[in-house]
Every structure is written in structure tokens, then in C-alpha cells.
Amino acid sequence: MEYAIIILLAIAVLLLVISFYGKDRVKILQEEIDQLSLSVVQETYLIKKKVKVLEEELLTNDIDYDMGPPKTSAFDLSNSSILSLYDQDFSYEEIGKRTNLPVEEVRLIIEQAKKMGLIDG
């Protein structure tokens, strides 16, 4: 009986020594989880950064769109030709045909020019 207790005690000490030098699977798993969480944080940061860049691009596109066409566009040239034709006593219909614009739009442009004092009304 004494031999059995001594053998069991020796096996216990041997297993205790082996456990200190063996691989700790929990530690390995913990390192993998830490690595995974770090990569998720990095990817989230990159995604937020890209979303911010896209939002800024959309804002600048909206601002450019709200500013409208430049003041020296073909639209202004069309307005000046409409006003010069009106000064030459052409009717709204004739001006519309010559400028390829609807008669109502020609009328609105001329009325606006009258309000601004560009032509006599």
C-alpha cells in the first residue's frame, strides 16, 4: 500500500511538472482572440475613414450643383440674344423660333429683364 501511494505521488509530481512546460491552449486562444479584435478595430477605422471621404465628396458635389452654371454660359448668351431680338421688335413667338426656346420661357426672360431695368417696358 505504501508503494501505491508513493507511485501515485510521483505520477502527480510528474504531471505537475509537465503541465508547466506544456502548451497552454487557453493562452493561445486568448492571443488569437486579441489578434482578431485588433484586426476588426483596424478595419472599422478604415471603413469610417472611407465613409468620411465619401461624405465630403458628396457634400462638395452638392455645393457645386447648388452653385449652378457659370455666369458666362450659353444660357446668358441666349438671354442677351433674346433681349436684342426683343429690342428689334420681334414677337415672343418669333424670338422663340429663332432661339429654339418655348414662348413662355421667352416671355419670362423678357419680364425678368424688365423688372431688373435691363430693357424698357
Secondary structure, DSSP 4 states (H G I P E B T S, - for coil): -HHHHHHHHHHHHHHHHHHHHS--HHHHHHHHHHHHHHHHHHHHHHHHHHHHHHHHHHHHHHHHHHH-S-TTSHHHHHHHHHHHHHHTT--HHHHHHHHT--HHHHHHHHHHHHHHTSS--
